[in-house]
Amino acid sequence: MRHVWPPGGPAGELDRAALAEVYAYPAAPARPWVRVNFVASADGAVSAGGLSTGLHAPGDRAVFGLLRELADVIVAGSGTVAAEGYRGARTSPELRARRRARGLAEVPPVAVVTAAPTLEPDAALFTDTAVPPVLVTTDAAAPAARERYGPAAEVVAAGDLSPAALLAALADRGFRRVLCEGGPTLFGALAAAGLVDELCLSLAPQLAGAGPGRILAGPAFDTPHPLELASVLAHDDGLLVRYRLARN
């Protein structure tokens, strides 16, 4: 993987430490810093064959793992969790040590955002994980969710589950380095509320053709939201682009 932009960046192949510098969160953020990570085809599709894993973006897996390593919490909507067969974040002694050195918990939990908790209690998210997932839901749905999942999940009541309420609930648990992995509806809600700080986009050198949706869905914007290019990396024929957004 090599640095393309901005000018004056490191030369040659980037090692993991150099990649971590590129994708570092702000030091000790006072509020949740929301980074959204997606892969898309060159013609804008968010999936192939119904899954994001159907898109082949060179370098994406390395960045995907690194972004998880740097985050306090991994956030995803329940539809994405079900469709992609989520399980807990993968870990190893080396990864745990690197996170400890950064002052982070050894394993980042997966936080599932859902207004109607319907995931099966025997799903891999609950059974194949080093730490219990966090299930963020509405005040009204929380009691039934606690009864449904018991100790297999930490159920968090987040008011009406608005984007602001979601981030406040995460901040209350010390989760300020937020990595959102989608899906498009959750990304759309956070972006419409002006609560996204960064978009990390892996561009797959593929044409998916007509049909698949885009990385963002939900409410329409009154005007387009401008982006500021923060970094570009290249790996084989793929590009890994990072944009900053201006928060409201």
WOFENQUI-V581594 format. One record per residue. N is the residue number from 1. PSI is psi as a letter, one per 20 degrees, with the letter a starting at -180 (none if undefined). Layout:
BEGIN
n: {N & N}
psi: {PSI & PSI}
END
This chain:
BEGIN
n: {1 & 2 & 3 & 4 & 5 & 6 & 7 & 8 & 9 & 10 & 11 & 12 & 13 & 14 & 15 & 16 & 17 & 18 & 19 & 20 & 21 & 22 & 23 & 24 & 25 & 26 & 27 & 28 & 29 & 30 & 31 & 32 & 33 & 34 & 35 & 36 & 37 & 38 & 39 & 40 & 41 & 42 & 43 & 44 & 45 & 46 & 47 & 48 & 49 & 50 & 51 & 52 & 53 & 54 & 55 & 56 & 57 & 58 & 59 & 60 & 61 & 62 & 63 & 64 & 65 & 66 & 67 & 68 & 69 & 70 & 71 & 72 & 73 & 74 & 75 & 76 & 77 & 78 & 79 & 80 & 81 & 82 & 83 & 84 & 85 & 86 & 87 & 88 & 89 & 90 & 91 & 92 & 93 & 94 & 95 & 96 & 97 & 98 & 99 & 100 & 101 & 102 & 103 & 104 & 105 & 106 & 107 & 108 & 109 & 110 & 111 & 112 & 113 & 114 & 115 & 116 & 117 & 118 & 119 & 120 & 121 & 122 & 123 & 124 & 125 & 126 & 127 & 128 & 129 & 130 & 131 & 132 & 133 & 134 & 135 & 136 & 137 & 138 & 139 & 140 & 141 & 142 & 143 & 144 & 145 & 146 & 147 & 148 & 149 & 150 & 151 & 152 & 153 & 154 & 155 & 156 & 157 & 158 & 159 & 160 & 161 & 162 & 163 & 164 & 165 & 166 & 167 & 168 & 169 & 170 & 171 & 172 & 173 & 174 & 175 & 176 & 177 & 178 & 179 & 180 & 181 & 182 & 183 & 184 & 185 & 186 & 187 & 188 & 189 & 190 & 191 & 192 & 193 & 194 & 195 & 196 & 197 & 198 & 199 & 200 & 201 & 202 & 203 & 204 & 205 & 206 & 207 & 208 & 209 & 210 & 211 & 212 & 213 & 214 & 215 & 216 & 217 & 218 & 219 & 220 & 221 & 222 & 223 & 224 & 225 & 226 & 227 & 228 & 229 & 230 & 231 & 232 & 233 & 234 & 235 & 236 & 237 & 238 & 239 & 240 & 241 & 242 & 243 & 244 & 245 & 246 & 247 & 248}
psi: {p & q & p & g & q & r & q & j & r & q & q & a & p & p & a & h & g & h & g & h & h & g & j & p & r & q & p & m & p & h & r & p & o & o & p & p & p & q & q & q & r & h & j & j & q & i & r & p & k & i & q & h & i & i & p & n & o & p & i & h & h & g & h & g & h & g & h & h & h & i & q & h & q & o & p & q & q & h & g & g & g & g & h & i & l & q & a & r & p & q & r & r & h & g & g & g & g & h & g & g & h & j & k & r & q & h & p & p & q & p & p & p & p & p & h & n & o & j & q & p & h & j & q & h & h & h & i & m & q & h & q & q & r & p & o & p & a & r & h & h & i & g & g & h & h & h & h & g & i & c & i & i & q & o & p & p & p & l & c & j & k & r & g & g & h & g & h & g & h & g & h & h & j & j & n & i & n & p & o & p & j & a & a & h & g & g & g & g & g & g & g & h & i & k & j & p & h & q & o & o & o & o & o & p & m & q & o & h & a & q & f & q & r & r & i & p & r & b & q & q & q & g & q & q & p & q & q & p & p & h & q & p & q & q & o & c & j & q & q & o & p & p & q & q & q & p & q & none}
END
